[in-house]
């Protein structure tokens, strides 16, 4: 049998490849590729009939061959612009240019003899007599084929992951196809004037078929791996049936001593193959027609998922939503395993909400190291187990590659194939984990698109369910929350009343002293010695009044913010001495001994705000004096050690209880012992002192051995020479 018969086999393979491409959802990309492979099939078949003319002459067939070349290069050129993703705007001028030039060459091919002017056939071999136009046609083909390959190279550089690998094998297949074709069909006829080897060029597309077959099975090219896998057994059966048909025809002819026409044998085999191919779509059409006439409802899994999405959007029960997702998805798509993990709003950790087929500890292992959740939060796209190897190859650093490897091993161990993110307000709130299909089919692009739509609607349903639970919880606990807020408001009002009473008393006391003294002086009923004592008392009362007013103003300054401190190098001992000098008269009137102990060594200068720091010292010393009984003692001292300075205010006063220590530095709070001492305090001093010390990166503490055992207040500040 003539080896050229294989050309028809190759043409049939191209024809079947086009059918496979369009067997799934159709779009511009798949349609343009199918057109390209179908015209490649017609080009191959035409070359066979050029050598073995049927119906038309060899001259007519060679012109048909060149016509199909013009069309298939155009379809391939268009495909290079739209694959793997059709851009929003496609440049029209290159396609318009090729279409215009193609029409010119079609006219030259069929309307003149400047391209092909004859065919010479002898000894079952034909040679085409070419005209001058053929040279320009070869240049045209070379230019646009190179342009096509350059398009694929650019897209290869701009893509990553699975699309990058698809482009690589597509480019490789096309390159291995067009280079031999250009050599046989262009270089040999133009340079060596030899066109007798045209019949070899249809064998070159075998390289493309091999590369595309690998890309389809390994990298889901055109998303037809599922179809290819399901069609494998069918195609094998088809080949066997056609082969047996040819063998039966040959055997019968041999037994009858009859030499059959090879063309009729091939034609009969092709006719049988076409009949077999038409059987399934014809059966499907008749089945649908019967279903429609008999009112039978057939729901594909896409329709089932749509019904599920309607169901989950209509409910606000979180458990029902999750149960519906897991069970319906598992049953409809025929999965071995399925589960949902949701983020706990209180702890931020992911917990198992519902699983079928997975072990609970296996589901939790996916989110244990946070890599999967961080990846899904970043990409917001499904993660397919089969694509992890490609992601590892494209990883930019070793830690990412190792994390992907660990995730891949973990998914393989627990038999998880697909992870889908549940996004709510741009934040990952859950993960849907799916296992393999019982049919062992891979997830197709259409599967992923339907699942993404479902996941988006599920996210909305989960958000609505959570909001409903929050509203329900608020409604059930509203009265309790109102009571809590009312109690807090009453406490604030009580604090405000106590504060106003205390401040009124503090302002009234020095004012009474001023009025009494002025009245005595006006009436002339005061001696010189009494006058001197009254002036001292008035001075002390004025200082006390100044402390009270400054305390109120400073508390207002710290309300909701921290004031801007003016840090400078200061002499801390001098600032402390200035604070102590305010209190001799106040301490004397209370009958309290105030002692300042100079440090043994000179203190280093520190960076601080002298005015604010003095205010803190004043408030701590003032507190110690007022909470110390008559004949008591208050000692103020300072020291430095370990790059820190300490200001210590020690008194023999009423001491502190454990309850006093808890509220000591809070606003408007005073110790319980103050009730029996007529303390002239607003409850703001220690609060302000603490805020000032904290603003200087320091701390203030209070210690006491108990009631009536005195207290020790210590302010610790870092020794900073610069800020």
Order of alpha helices (4+ residues) and beta strands (2+ residues): alpha-alpha-alpha-alpha-beta-beta-alpha-alpha-alpha-alpha-alpha-alpha-alpha-alpha-beta-beta-alpha-alpha-beta-alpha-alpha-beta-beta-alpha-alpha-alpha-beta-alpha-alpha-beta-beta-alpha-beta-beta-alpha-alpha-beta-beta
